[in-house]
Amino acid sequence: MAGPVVVKNASCKLTFGATVIDISAYVTAVEPSSESETIDLGTFANPKATDTGRITDGVTISCLWAPELHAALAPYVNAEGTLEFKYVTSDTKAVRAGVKYGTLPWGAFSIGERVEADLVLAVLDQVAYN
């Protein structure tokens, strides 16, 4: 094993049709996540039986807000696209998923501080690393 991953020179791109939006300069973190529902299948013979229900995947991209980022993302609200995140730009493998977002990222505009925001992506298929 190579050990833990240290993110340096990362690449993060969203693609909508022929349009590729490189948001690498704004991204501070990328967090894929999965949530699984538990379904109660209890019967008289097995009252504590459960099963795995629907699995919902998502990706949260933490970023530094900027007018340019807002302008680049605005035309694609509710549009289906793809995410490609490489934790090292030169890597041939990437975290990939079909995604969609319903709102633009906004953050707290505090005087003297950089504005940090989250772009929350709904995953339309599965998050893959390939």
VOVOVEX-556815 format. One record per residue: residue number from 1; x, y, z of N, C-alpha, C, O, CB in turn; residue in one letter. Coordinates in nm, 3 decimals. Glycine has a CB too. Example, Ala and Ser with C-alpha at 12.3 -4.5 7.8 and 13.67 -1.06 7.14 Angstrom:
BEGIN
{site 1 {1.319 -0.569 0.780} {1.230 -0.450 0.780} {1.320 -0.330 0.780} {1.424 -0.332 0.846} {1.131 -0.447 0.905} "A"}
{site 2 {1.285 -0.225 0.708} {1.367 -0.106 0.714} {1.290 0.003 0.787} {1.341 0.114 0.804} {1.408 -0.060 0.572} "S"}
***
This chain:
BEGIN
{site 1 {0.083 -0.119 0.000} {0.000 0.000 0.000} {0.087 0.125 0.000} {0.195 0.128 0.058} {-0.094 0.000 0.120} "M"}
{site 2 {0.037 0.226 -0.066} {0.113 0.349 -0.080} {0.097 0.442 0.040} {0.179 0.531 0.060} {0.071 0.422 -0.205} "A"}
{site 3 {-0.005 0.424 0.120} {-0.028 0.512 0.234} {-0.138 0.612 0.208} {-0.202 0.608 0.104} {0.099 0.584 0.271} "G"}
{site 4 {-0.160 0.704 0.303} {-0.269 0.801 0.289} {-0.245 0.898 0.174} {-0.131 0.926 0.135} {-0.286 0.878 0.419} "P"}
{site 5 {-0.353 0.947 0.121} {-0.349 1.042 0.010} {-0.329 1.183 0.064} {-0.398 1.225 0.157} {-0.478 1.033 -0.075} "V"}
{site 6 {-0.235 1.256 0.005} {-0.217 1.397 0.034} {-0.256 1.473 -0.092} {-0.197 1.451 -0.198} {-0.069 1.430 0.079} "V"}
{site 7 {-0.352 1.560 -0.081} {-0.402 1.631 -0.198} {-0.310 1.749 -0.230} {-0.293 1.841 -0.150} {-0.548 1.679 -0.176} "V"}
{site 8 {-0.253 1.743 -0.349} {-0.168 1.852 -0.400} {-0.199 1.868 -0.547} {-0.219 1.770 -0.618} {-0.015 1.822 -0.376} "K"}
{site 9 {-0.202 1.991 -0.593} {-0.226 2.016 -0.736} {-0.347 1.940 -0.788} {-0.339 1.874 -0.892} {-0.102 1.979 -0.817} "N"}
{site 10 {-0.456 1.948 -0.717} {-0.578 1.876 -0.755} {-0.644 1.939 -0.876} {-0.622 2.056 -0.909} {-0.676 1.872 -0.637} "A"}
{site 11 {-0.724 1.858 -0.942} {-0.800 1.902 -1.058} {-0.946 1.868 -1.036} {-0.979 1.755 -1.001} {-0.747 1.837 -1.190} "S"}
{site 12 {-1.035 1.966 -1.055} {-1.178 1.943 -1.038} {-1.251 2.009 -1.154} {-1.244 2.131 -1.172} {-1.228 1.998 -0.900} "C"}
{site 13 {-1.320 1.927 -1.232} {-1.389 1.978 -1.351} {-1.532 1.927 -1.355} {-1.560 1.813 -1.318} {-1.314 1.937 -1.478} "K"}
{site 14 {-1.622 2.012 -1.401} {-1.760 1.976 -1.428} {-1.782 1.990 -1.578} {-1.743 2.090 -1.638} {-1.860 2.066 -1.346} "L"}
{site 15 {-1.844 1.889 -1.638} {-1.867 1.891 -1.782} {-2.017 1.884 -1.808} {-2.087 1.797 -1.755} {-1.793 1.773 -1.852} "T"}
{site 16 {-2.064 1.977 -1.891} {-2.205 1.982 -1.932} {-2.206 1.983 -2.083} {-2.181 2.086 -2.146} {-2.279 2.109 -1.872} "F"}
{site 17 {-2.236 1.867 -2.144} {-2.229 1.856 -2.290} {-2.086 1.879 -2.335} {-1.995 1.807 -2.293} {-2.324 1.958 -2.357} "G"}
{site 18 {-2.066 1.978 -2.421} {-1.931 2.008 -2.470} {-1.860 2.111 -2.384} {-1.743 2.143 -2.409} {-1.939 2.057 -2.613} "A"}
{site 19 {-1.927 2.165 -2.283} {-1.869 2.269 -2.198} {-1.802 2.209 -2.076} {-1.865 2.138 -1.998} {-1.977 2.368 -2.155} "T"}
{site 20 {-1.673 2.237 -2.060} {-1.597 2.193 -1.943} {-1.568 2.314 -1.857} {-1.510 2.412 -1.903} {-1.464 2.121 -1.986} "V"}
{site 21 {-1.609 2.306 -1.729} {-1.584 2.414 -1.634} {-1.477 2.366 -1.536} {-1.502 2.275 -1.457} {-1.715 2.458 -1.559} "I"}
{site 22 {-1.359 2.426 -1.542} {-1.250 2.390 -1.452} {-1.260 2.478 -1.328} {-1.233 2.598 -1.334} {-1.110 2.406 -1.523} "D"}
{site 23 {-1.299 2.417 -1.215} {-1.316 2.493 -1.091} {-1.202 2.465 -0.992} {-1.212 2.495 -0.874} {-1.451 2.460 -1.025} "I"}
{site 24 {-1.094 2.407 -1.043} {-0.981 2.366 -0.959} {-0.927 2.480 -0.873} {-0.892 2.458 -0.757} {-0.869 2.312 -1.046} "S"}
{site 25 {-0.919 2.599 -0.926} {-0.862 2.713 -0.853} {-0.946 2.754 -0.733} {-0.895 2.822 -0.643} {-0.846 2.831 -0.947} "A"}
{site 26 {-1.072 2.715 -0.729} {-1.162 2.756 -0.621} {-1.186 2.647 -0.517} {-1.231 2.676 -0.406} {-1.294 2.797 -0.680} "Y"}
{site 27 {-1.155 2.522 -0.551} {-1.189 2.408 -0.466} {-1.091 2.393 -0.350} {-0.969 2.397 -0.367} {-1.191 2.280 -0.548} "V"}
{site 28 {-1.149 2.375 -0.229} {-1.067 2.350 -0.110} {-1.086 2.207 -0.059} {-1.000 2.157 0.012} {-1.101 2.449 0.001} "T"}
{site 29 {-1.197 2.141 -0.094} {-1.221 2.003 -0.052} {-1.331 1.942 -0.138} {-1.420 2.012 -0.186} {-1.261 1.997 0.097} "A"}
{site 30 {-1.322 1.809 -0.157} {-1.425 1.733 -0.228} {-1.461 1.615 -0.139} {-1.374 1.537 -0.100} {-1.375 1.686 -0.371} "V"}
{site 31 {-1.590 1.603 -0.108} {-1.633 1.497 -0.016} {-1.749 1.416 -0.074} {-1.865 1.456 -0.064} {-1.675 1.557 0.118} "E"}
{site 32 {-1.717 1.300 -0.135} {-1.824 1.210 -0.176} {-1.886 1.145 -0.052} {-1.817 1.122 0.047} {-1.770 1.100 -0.274} "P"}
{site 33 {-2.015 1.117 -0.056} {-2.081 1.053 0.058} {-2.193 0.962 0.008} {-2.247 0.979 -0.101} {-2.137 1.159 0.156} "S"}
{site 34 {-2.226 0.864 0.092} {-2.337 0.772 0.063} {-2.423 0.757 0.187} {-2.372 0.749 0.299} {-2.284 0.633 0.015} "S"}
{site 35 {-2.553 0.752 0.167} {-2.646 0.726 0.276} {-2.733 0.609 0.234} {-2.780 0.602 0.120} {-2.732 0.852 0.311} "E"}
{site 36 {-2.755 0.518 0.327} {-2.835 0.399 0.299} {-2.952 0.393 0.395} {-2.935 0.408 0.516} {-2.748 0.272 0.310} "S"}
{site 37 {-3.070 0.372 0.342} {-3.188 0.356 0.425} {-3.196 0.213 0.476} {-3.157 0.119 0.407} {-3.317 0.392 0.347} "E"}
{site 38 {-3.246 0.197 0.596} {-3.270 0.064 0.652} {-3.420 0.039 0.649} {-3.498 0.119 0.701} {-3.213 0.051 0.796} "T"}
{site 39 {-3.460 -0.071 0.590} {-3.601 -0.105 0.577} {-3.635 -0.214 0.679} {-3.566 -0.314 0.690} {-3.634 -0.152 0.431} "I"}
{site 40 {-3.742 -0.192 0.751} {-3.790 -0.289 0.849} {-3.867 -0.398 0.777} {-3.970 -0.372 0.715} {-3.878 -0.221 0.958} "D"}
{site 41 {-3.817 -0.522 0.786} {-3.884 -0.636 0.723} {-3.936 -0.734 0.827} {-3.960 -0.851 0.798} {-3.788 -0.708 0.628} "L"}
{site 42 {-3.954 -0.683 0.948} {-3.994 -0.770 1.058} {-4.122 -0.847 1.032} {-4.220 -0.793 0.981} {-4.009 -0.689 1.181} "G"}
{site 43 {-4.119 -0.973 1.069} {-4.236 -1.060 1.061} {-4.252 -1.128 1.197} {-4.170 -1.109 1.286} {-4.222 -1.166 0.946} "T"}
{site 44 {-4.356 -1.204 1.212} {-4.377 -1.275 1.337} {-4.261 -1.372 1.365} {-4.218 -1.387 1.479} {-4.511 -1.352 1.334} "F"}
{site 45 {-4.210 -1.437 1.259} {-4.102 -1.534 1.277} {-3.967 -1.466 1.300} {-3.881 -1.522 1.368} {-4.093 -1.624 1.155} "A"}
{site 46 {-3.948 -1.346 1.244} {-3.821 -1.274 1.257} {-3.851 -1.127 1.278} {-3.841 -1.049 1.183} {-3.729 -1.296 1.132} "N"}
{site 47 {-3.888 -1.087 1.400} {-3.934 -0.950 1.425} {-3.828 -0.841 1.408} {-3.862 -0.724 1.394} {-3.989 -0.941 1.561} "P"}
{site 48 {-3.700 -0.877 1.409} {-3.595 -0.776 1.398} {-3.530 -0.773 1.260} {-3.422 -0.715 1.245} {-3.488 -0.801 1.504} "K"}
{site 49 {-3.591 -0.833 1.162} {-3.533 -0.839 1.028} {-3.531 -0.702 0.962} {-3.630 -0.628 0.966} {-3.610 -0.938 0.941} "A"}
{site 50 {-3.417 -0.668 0.901} {-3.403 -0.544 0.825} {-3.331 -0.574 0.695} {-3.272 -0.681 0.678} {-3.326 -0.435 0.908} "T"}
{site 51 {-3.336 -0.480 0.605} {-3.266 -0.492 0.478} {-3.221 -0.353 0.437} {-3.269 -0.252 0.489} {-3.356 -0.558 0.368} "D"}
{site 52 {-3.128 -0.348 0.344} {-3.080 -0.220 0.293} {-3.176 -0.170 0.186} {-3.211 -0.243 0.093} {-2.936 -0.232 0.237} "T"}
{site 53 {-3.218 -0.047 0.201} {-3.308 0.013 0.104} {-3.233 0.099 0.005} {-3.122 0.066 -0.036} {-3.415 0.095 0.173} "G"}
{site 54 {-3.293 0.208 -0.032} {-3.235 0.298 -0.131} {-3.105 0.358 -0.081} {-3.093 0.393 0.036} {-3.334 0.409 -0.165} "R"}
{site 55 {-3.007 0.368 -0.169} {-2.879 0.431 -0.137} {-2.873 0.563 -0.213} {-2.897 0.567 -0.334} {-2.757 0.337 -0.175} "I"}
{site 56 {-2.842 0.669 -0.142} {-2.833 0.802 -0.202} {-2.690 0.850 -0.193} {-2.633 0.859 -0.084} {-2.929 0.901 -0.132} "T"}
{site 57 {-2.630 0.880 -0.308} {-2.493 0.931 -0.312} {-2.496 1.081 -0.337} {-2.588 1.133 -0.400} {-2.410 0.859 -0.421} "D"}
{site 58 {-2.395 1.148 -0.287} {-2.381 1.291 -0.309} {-2.234 1.329 -0.304} {-2.150 1.251 -0.259} {-2.461 1.370 -0.205} "G"}
{site 59 {-2.204 1.448 -0.352} {-2.069 1.502 -0.344} {-2.082 1.647 -0.301} {-2.158 1.724 -0.360} {-1.993 1.489 -0.482} "V"}
{site 60 {-2.007 1.684 -0.198} {-2.002 1.823 -0.155} {-1.865 1.879 -0.193} {-1.762 1.825 -0.154} {-2.028 1.837 0.000} "T"}
{site 61 {-1.866 1.987 -0.268} {-1.742 2.053 -0.307} {-1.733 2.182 -0.228} {-1.814 2.273 -0.247} {-1.736 2.080 -0.461} "I"}
{site 62 {-1.636 2.190 -0.138} {-1.611 2.313 -0.063} {-1.523 2.402 -0.150} {-1.423 2.356 -0.206} {-1.544 2.285 0.077} "S"}
{site 63 {-1.561 2.527 -0.161} {-1.487 2.615 -0.250} {-1.483 2.757 -0.196} {-1.556 2.794 -0.104} {-1.550 2.614 -0.389} "C"}
{site 64 {-1.395 2.835 -0.256} {-1.387 2.977 -0.226} {-1.477 3.048 -0.326} {-1.459 3.034 -0.447} {-1.239 3.030 -0.233} "L"}
{site 65 {-1.573 3.125 -0.274} {-1.669 3.192 -0.362} {-1.600 3.304 -0.436} {-1.516 3.375 -0.380} {-1.789 3.246 -0.282} "W"}
{site 66 {-1.636 3.320 -0.563} {-1.586 3.430 -0.646} {-1.691 3.460 -0.752} {-1.764 3.369 -0.794} {-1.447 3.396 -0.711} "A"}
{site 67 {-1.701 3.584 -0.796} {-1.798 3.617 -0.901} {-1.780 3.532 -1.027} {-1.878 3.496 -1.092} {-1.788 3.764 -0.938} "P"}
{site 68 {-1.654 3.500 -1.062} {-1.627 3.420 -1.181} {-1.682 3.278 -1.165} {-1.736 3.222 -1.260} {-1.477 3.415 -1.210} "E"}
{site 69 {-1.667 3.220 -1.046} {-1.720 3.086 -1.020} {-1.872 3.088 -1.031} {-1.931 3.000 -1.094} {-1.677 3.036 -0.880} "L"}
{site 70 {-1.934 3.187 -0.970} {-2.079 3.201 -0.974} {-2.128 3.213 -1.118} {-2.225 3.147 -1.157} {-2.124 3.322 -0.893} "H"}
{site 71 {-2.062 3.295 -1.196} {-2.103 3.316 -1.336} {-2.086 3.189 -1.420} {-2.167 3.161 -1.508} {-2.021 3.430 -1.398} "A"}
{site 72 {-1.980 3.112 -1.393} {-1.956 2.989 -1.470} {-2.058 2.881 -1.437} {-2.099 2.806 -1.526} {-1.815 2.937 -1.442} "A"}
{site 73 {-2.100 2.872 -1.311} {-2.193 2.767 -1.268} {-2.340 2.801 -1.294} {-2.421 2.710 -1.313} {-2.174 2.739 -1.122} "L"}
{site 74 {-2.375 2.929 -1.295} {-2.515 2.972 -1.302} {-2.595 2.914 -1.419} {-2.710 2.875 -1.399} {-2.520 3.121 -1.311} "A"}
{site 75 {-2.540 2.905 -1.540} {-2.621 2.853 -1.651} {-2.656 2.704 -1.640} {-2.740 2.655 -1.715} {-2.549 2.876 -1.779} "P"}
{site 76 {-2.592 2.633 -1.547} {-2.609 2.488 -1.542} {-2.684 2.438 -1.419} {-2.678 2.319 -1.387} {-2.475 2.422 -1.547} "Y"}
{site 77 {-2.756 2.528 -1.351} {-2.840 2.484 -1.239} {-2.945 2.389 -1.294} {-3.011 2.420 -1.393} {-2.906 2.607 -1.166} "V"}
{site 78 {-2.962 2.274 -1.230} {-3.055 2.168 -1.269} {-3.020 2.099 -1.400} {-3.104 2.028 -1.456} {-3.193 2.226 -1.279} "N"}
{site 79 {-2.899 2.118 -1.450} {-2.854 2.049 -1.570} {-2.773 1.925 -1.530} {-2.701 1.928 -1.430} {-2.770 2.144 -1.661} "A"}
{site 80 {-2.785 1.819 -1.607} {-2.708 1.698 -1.579} {-2.570 1.710 -1.642} {-2.555 1.751 -1.757} {-2.782 1.572 -1.631} "E"}
{site 81 {-2.469 1.673 -1.564} {-2.331 1.680 -1.612} {-2.247 1.572 -1.547} {-2.300 1.479 -1.486} {-2.271 1.818 -1.584} "G"}
{site 82 {-2.117 1.584 -1.561} {-2.026 1.489 -1.499} {-1.921 1.562 -1.418} {-1.880 1.673 -1.452} {-1.959 1.401 -1.606} "T"}
{site 83 {-1.880 1.499 -1.309} {-1.775 1.549 -1.223} {-1.651 1.463 -1.244} {-1.660 1.341 -1.253} {-1.819 1.547 -1.074} "L"}
{site 84 {-1.536 1.528 -1.253} {-1.408 1.458 -1.255} {-1.316 1.527 -1.157} {-1.281 1.644 -1.174} {-1.346 1.455 -1.400} "E"}
{site 85 {-1.275 1.454 -1.052} {-1.183 1.508 -0.951} {-1.061 1.420 -0.943} {-1.071 1.300 -0.916} {-1.252 1.520 -0.813} "F"}
{site 86 {-0.944 1.480 -0.965} {-0.817 1.410 -0.950} {-0.744 1.474 -0.832} {-0.725 1.596 -0.830} {-0.730 1.417 -1.082} "K"}
{site 87 {-0.703 1.393 -0.735} {-0.634 1.451 -0.620} {-0.491 1.491 -0.655} {-0.429 1.567 -0.581} {-0.634 1.352 -0.505} "Y"}
{site 88 {-0.440 1.440 -0.765} {-0.313 1.485 -0.823} {-0.340 1.501 -0.972} {-0.384 1.406 -1.038} {-0.193 1.383 -0.794} "V"}
{site 89 {-0.316 1.618 -1.026} {-0.351 1.648 -1.165} {-0.297 1.547 -1.264} {-0.364 1.514 -1.362} {-0.301 1.785 -1.201} "T"}
{site 90 {-0.178 1.497 -1.240} {-0.114 1.406 -1.335} {-0.166 1.263 -1.326} {-0.131 1.180 -1.409} {0.035 1.406 -1.314} "S"}
{site 91 {-0.249 1.232 -1.227} {-0.300 1.095 -1.210} {-0.393 1.059 -1.325} {-0.467 1.143 -1.375} {-0.374 1.082 -1.075} "D"}
{site 92 {-0.387 0.934 -1.367} {-0.477 0.888 -1.474} {-0.613 0.850 -1.420} {-0.711 0.848 -1.495} {-0.416 0.770 -1.548} "T"}
{site 93 {-0.622 0.819 -1.290} {-0.750 0.785 -1.228} {-0.812 0.909 -1.166} {-0.743 1.004 -1.128} {-0.732 0.675 -1.121} "K"}
{site 94 {-0.946 0.906 -1.157} {-1.019 1.020 -1.099} {-1.146 0.971 -1.033} {-1.197 0.864 -1.064} {-1.051 1.125 -1.208} "A"}
{site 95 {-1.197 1.051 -0.941} {-1.331 1.030 -0.886} {-1.426 1.086 -0.990} {-1.417 1.203 -1.027} {-1.350 1.099 -0.742} "V"}
{site 96 {-1.518 1.002 -1.037} {-1.610 1.045 -1.143} {-1.753 1.010 -1.106} {-1.778 0.911 -1.038} {-1.572 0.979 -1.278} "R"}
{site 97 {-1.846 1.094 -1.151} {-1.987 1.068 -1.127} {-2.071 1.157 -1.218} {-2.032 1.268 -1.255} {-2.024 1.092 -0.979} "A"}
{site 98 {-2.189 1.105 -1.254} {-2.289 1.188 -1.319} {-2.355 1.270 -1.209} {-2.398 1.213 -1.108} {-2.394 1.101 -1.399} "G"}
{site 99 {-2.365 1.402 -1.226} {-2.411 1.489 -1.118} {-2.509 1.596 -1.168} {-2.528 1.617 -1.287} {-2.293 1.556 -1.051} "V"}
{site 100 {-2.569 1.661 -1.069} {-2.663 1.770 -1.094} {-2.667 1.854 -0.967} {-2.658 1.800 -0.857} {-2.807 1.716 -1.133} "K"}
{site 101 {-2.680 1.985 -0.979} {-2.697 2.070 -0.861} {-2.818 2.161 -0.880} {-2.846 2.208 -0.991} {-2.569 2.153 -0.833} "Y"}
{site 102 {-2.888 2.184 -0.770} {-3.010 2.263 -0.776} {-2.993 2.407 -0.731} {-3.079 2.491 -0.758} {-3.115 2.198 -0.694} "G"}
{site 103 {-2.883 2.435 -0.662} {-2.858 2.572 -0.615} {-2.712 2.606 -0.633} {-2.626 2.518 -0.635} {-2.900 2.587 -0.466} "T"}
{site 104 {-2.685 2.732 -0.645} {-2.548 2.781 -0.655} {-2.488 2.793 -0.516} {-2.560 2.814 -0.418} {-2.544 2.916 -0.729} "L"}
{site 105 {-2.355 2.780 -0.505} {-2.294 2.793 -0.373} {-2.292 2.938 -0.327} {-2.259 3.029 -0.404} {-2.151 2.738 -0.376} "P"}
{site 106 {-2.327 2.958 -0.203} {-2.320 3.090 -0.138} {-2.251 3.072 -0.005} {-2.256 2.964 0.054} {-2.463 3.153 -0.121} "W"}
{site 107 {-2.189 3.175 0.042} {-2.122 3.169 0.172} {-2.150 3.296 0.250} {-2.222 3.384 0.204} {-1.971 3.149 0.154} "G"}
{site 108 {-2.092 3.303 0.368} {-2.106 3.423 0.452} {-2.006 3.528 0.406} {-1.886 3.501 0.399} {-2.086 3.388 0.603} "A"}
{site 109 {-2.054 3.646 0.376} {-1.967 3.755 0.334} {-1.926 3.834 0.458} {-1.991 3.932 0.495} {-2.039 3.848 0.230} "F"}
{site 110 {-1.817 3.790 0.522} {-1.768 3.855 0.643} {-1.653 3.948 0.606} {-1.565 3.912 0.529} {-1.722 3.749 0.748} "S"}
{site 111 {-1.656 4.067 0.662} {-1.553 4.167 0.632} {-1.415 4.115 0.671} {-1.394 4.068 0.783} {-1.583 4.300 0.706} "I"}
{site 112 {-1.323 4.123 0.577} {-1.186 4.082 0.603} {-1.161 3.933 0.594} {-1.049 3.888 0.620} {-1.146 4.128 0.737} "G"}
{site 113 {-1.261 3.855 0.556} {-1.246 3.710 0.549} {-1.276 3.663 0.407} {-1.351 3.726 0.333} {-1.340 3.639 0.651} "E"}
{site 114 {-1.216 3.551 0.369} {-1.250 3.494 0.239} {-1.386 3.424 0.251} {-1.422 3.374 0.357} {-1.139 3.393 0.192} "R"}
{site 115 {-1.459 3.422 0.144} {-1.593 3.364 0.144} {-1.583 3.217 0.105} {-1.540 3.184 -0.006} {-1.688 3.442 0.047} "V"}
{site 116 {-1.623 3.129 0.197} {-1.622 2.987 0.171} {-1.765 2.938 0.152} {-1.856 2.980 0.225} {-1.551 2.910 0.286} "E"}
{site 117 {-1.785 2.850 0.055} {-1.919 2.802 0.022} {-1.912 2.655 -0.016} {-1.805 2.602 -0.046} {-1.981 2.885 -0.092} "A"}
{site 118 {-2.028 2.588 -0.015} {-2.037 2.449 -0.055} {-2.127 2.435 -0.177} {-2.238 2.488 -0.181} {-2.089 2.362 0.060} "D"}
{site 119 {-2.076 2.364 -0.277} {-2.156 2.327 -0.393} {-2.196 2.182 -0.369} {-2.112 2.092 -0.372} {-2.076 2.346 -0.529} "L"}
{site 120 {-2.326 2.159 -0.347} {-2.376 2.026 -0.316} {-2.430 1.963 -0.444} {-2.522 2.016 -0.507} {-2.486 2.031 -0.205} "V"}
{site 121 {-2.370 1.850 -0.481} {-2.408 1.781 -0.604} {-2.487 1.655 -0.572} {-2.447 1.576 -0.486} {-2.283 1.746 -0.686} "L"}
{site 122 {-2.597 1.635 -0.641} {-2.669 1.508 -0.634} {-2.603 1.415 -0.735} {-2.578 1.455 -0.849} {-2.823 1.526 -0.663} "A"}
{site 123 {-2.575 1.293 -0.694} {-2.514 1.195 -0.784} {-2.625 1.119 -0.853} {-2.714 1.064 -0.788} {-2.418 1.097 -0.707} "V"}
{site 124 {-2.620 1.114 -0.986} {-2.725 1.053 -1.066} {-2.701 0.907 -1.094} {-2.794 0.834 -1.128} {-2.740 1.127 -1.195} "L"}
{site 125 {-2.578 0.862 -1.081} {-2.546 0.720 -1.099} {-2.466 0.674 -0.979} {-2.521 0.675 -0.869} {-2.467 0.694 -1.233} "D"}
{site 126 {-2.343 0.636 -0.992} {-2.260 0.597 -0.880} {-2.128 0.672 -0.884} {-2.078 0.704 -0.992} {-2.236 0.447 -0.879} "Q"}
{site 127 {-2.073 0.700 -0.768} {-1.940 0.758 -0.760} {-1.842 0.646 -0.790} {-1.849 0.539 -0.730} {-1.913 0.824 -0.620} "V"}
{site 128 {-1.749 0.670 -0.882} {-1.651 0.569 -0.919} {-1.511 0.631 -0.915} {-1.494 0.751 -0.934} {-1.681 0.510 -1.059} "A"}
{site 129 {-1.413 0.546 -0.890} {-1.273 0.587 -0.897} {-1.207 0.500 -1.003} {-1.172 0.385 -0.978} {-1.200 0.574 -0.757} "Y"}
{site 130 {-1.191 0.558 -1.119} {-1.132 0.481 -1.230} {-1.057 0.573 -1.325} {-1.000 0.526 -1.424} {-1.240 0.404 -1.306} "N"}
***
